[in-house]
Amino acid sequence: MFIKFLKNYIKLLAKTFIFLFIISFPYTSMAAGEKIDYPKLNWSFSSIIGTFDRASQQRGLQVYKEVCSGCHGLRLLAYRNLKAIGYNDDEIKAFASENNVNTINDDGEVVERQARPSDKFVSPYPNEQAARAANGGAYPPDLSLIIKARSGGADYLHALLTGYVDAPAEKKVPDGMYYNKYYSGNLIGMPQPLYEDGVTYADGTKASPDQMAKDVTAFLAWASEPEMEDRKRLGISVILFLLVLTILSYLAMKQIWAPIKNK
């Protein structure tokens, strides 16, 4: 009876090990749509033991703030979350205070105040209708989960940001649309956002369109899953524990069976 239980236990451990190994890999969106081959980049966070590049993330936040935040929000991210990418409390407080939020005072009136570290990133528009009105009817998506929401993940976003090229002669581009070789259908309502030296990096890094695209993608990959590094560390620890436990269980089973096999 005990031998049967031990065999089943080892099988369960093996299945658990395989399951944890699979889920420890970065999440890849399964969004439906046209199959497009994006250039594959070697992201620091893409492997099972990958981590985020803090310097790249901070540059990416600068790109988001100076280029993207005028149209796109980060409604699921709080200012205090920036501590995870290397900012201290004073820097976070100063960053948040650059924005205003609406709140309710003791008299039940809507009043405006400076944002605090506990507040979510302030949206550039008060509502969807205002966003569409300001963008010719198009609704700029929130970027909180953009890496997870698009097939191709980080490679998709980098390709999209660097995919603006002149349209082929036979391709007619309507007014208000732009040609992007990596966008489904090739016509996109968002104008090219990144240009040479579009921002001035505090660390002196050359702000080429490709570099800015990599940095803002790294930042948004973290924003999509701030706990990724903790998840990977926990997953690896559990896998190692189960591996050792499986080996010990197998050796124990052999030890128990040895007297029976030798008869």
N, C-alpha and C positions, 0 to 999 in steps of 0.2 A: 504493500500500500504506500509506504513511504517512498519507495523507488519511483512509483508512478507519479506521485506528487512532485518529486524532484525533477523528473523529466519534463513535466508540464510547466514547472516553474522556470526551467532553463529556456524552454521555447518562448514563454512569455517575456523573459528578459531580452531574448534576441529580437523579438518583434518590437519591443519598446526601444531598444537601441537603434534599430533601423528607423523608427518613427522620429525619434529625437534628432537623428543625424539629418533627416530630410528637412525638418522644420527649422534647423539651425541655419540653413542657407537663407540668403536674403529673399524676401518676398518678391515675386514677379507677378505683375498684373496680368490677368487673363482677359482684359477688355477685348470685346469683339471689334472687328474692323478690318480694313485692308491691310494685307501683309506688306510691311515696308522694312527693308534691311537697313538698320541704322549702324553707323560706325561703332565698333565695340571698343570702349575705352577701359583701361585698367584702373578702376576706381579703388581707392585705398580701403573702402568699406565693403567691397563686393564679396570677398571670400568668407569662409566660415570663421576665420580668426581675424577678419578685417576690422579696422578701426577708422574713425573719422580723422581727417586732417584739420586740426584746430585752426591753423593759420588760413587755410583755404576757406573754412567755414566763416571766419570773421571777414575775410574779403568778400565772400558771397553775401553776407548780411549787408555790407556796404553797397554792393550792386543792387540788392533787393531794395534797399532804402532809397537810393538815388535814381534808380531806373524803373523798377517794377512796382513800387508801392503806390505810385500815382494811379494805377488802374487795378491792381490785384491785392487782395487782402490775405491775411494769415489768421483767420478767425479762431483756429484751434490752438494757437500758440500764445502763451503768456510771456510778458516781458521778462519775468523772473526766470523763465526757462533758459535765458541766454547765459546764465551762470555756468551751465553745462559746457559751453563752448569757450570758456575762458574769461568772461567778463565778471568784474567784481560788483558788489552791491551799489557802490556810488556810481559806477558807469551805467549800470542798469537803470538806476533811478533817474539819472540825467537823460538817458535815451528815452525812457517812458514819458518824461515831463515835456518832451517836444511835441506831444500829442494831447488833444483834449477829448474827453468822453462826456456823454450825457448821463446824469444820474438824477435820482429823486431826493429832494431835501426833506426835512422834517415836516414841512407844510404840504408835502405831496406835489410840489412843483418840479418840473424838469429844469435842471440847472446844469451848467457846463463847468467842468473842473479839469485840472491836469491829470493825465493818466498816471497810474501808480504801477509799481512792478507786478502787482497781483492782477492787473487788468490784462485782457487779451489784446493782441495787436489791433490797433484801430483800423477799421475798414476805410478805404478812400471814399466810399459812397454810403449814404444813410440807408439805402434800400436798393433792391434790384431794379426798380423802375428808374431811379436816378442814374444807376450804372448804365442801363441800356440807352437812356436819353443822351448820355455823354459820349457814347461810343457807337452812334449810328445804328442802334438797335441790337448790337452784339452785347453779350454779357460776359465780361472778363471773369474767368473762373477763379475761385479762391485757390491759393497755392498750398494750403496746409497739407494736402494729401496728393498733390499732383504727381509725385514720383510713383505712388502706388496705384493711382487711378488711370494711368496710361500704360498701354502695352509697350514694353521696352524700357520702362522705368527711367533711370538716370541717362541711359544712352539716348532715349527718345527726346528728353528735354534738351540735352546738349545739341543733338542733331537739329532740333527745331530752331534753336536760337542761332545756329550757325548756318542754317540751310537757305538763307535768302540769297537768291541769284537772279540774274536777268532771265525773264521768261523766253522760251524758244520763239522764234519768229511766227510759227503757226499757232501759238497759244495766245488767245485773247484774254487779257486781264481787265475785268470791269473796274470802273472807278470805285475807289474805296477798298479794293482788294489788292493783295500782294502775292507774288509768286515765291513759294517755298518748296524746294525739291523733296523735303522729308515730311511734308504735311499731306494728309490724305486728301487727294484731289488736287493738290498743289496750290490751291487758292486759299489764302488765309486773310482774315480781317484785321489782324494785328500787324502794324508796320514793324519794320526791322528795329529792334530795341537796342542792339549793341553795335557800337562803332569804336574805331581805334581811339584809345585814350578817352573813352566815354566817362570814366571815373579816374580819380587820382588816388591810388592805393597808399595808405599810410605807411606800409612797410616797403615801399619803393618798387614793388613788383610791376612789371610792364603790363599795362591794361589793354591787351589785345582782345578782340572779340572772342577768340577761342579761350583765352585765359579767364575772361569774365564769365563766359558760359560754363566753364568747368567749376569755377568758384561758386556761382549762384546755384548750380546743380548740387554741389556738395552740401551747401547750406540747406537747400530744400529737401535733400535726402534725409538729413538729420531732423528737420522739422516734421517730416512725415513719420518718423519713428525715433523720437529722442532716446528711447530706452533700448535701442538696438544693441549697443555694446554690452549692456548688462544682460540682455537676453542671450547673447552669444557666450558670454562668460559662464552664465548659469548652465546653458546647454552643454558646453564642453565639460564642465565639472560633473554634470549628471551622466554624460556619456562615459567619461573615465571611471566614475564610480560603478556604473552598471557593467562596464567591461571587466573591471577587477572582480566584481561580485559574480559575474558569469564564469570567469576562469576558476574562481574558488569553488563555485557550485559544481562545475564539471569535474574538478579534481576530487571533490568530496564524493561525487557519484562513483567515480572510478574506484575510490578507496572502499566504498561500501560494496561494490560489485566484485571486487578482486577475490574475496574468499569464495564466492559462489562460482566464479569462472574457473577457479583453480581446482575445484572438486572433480 
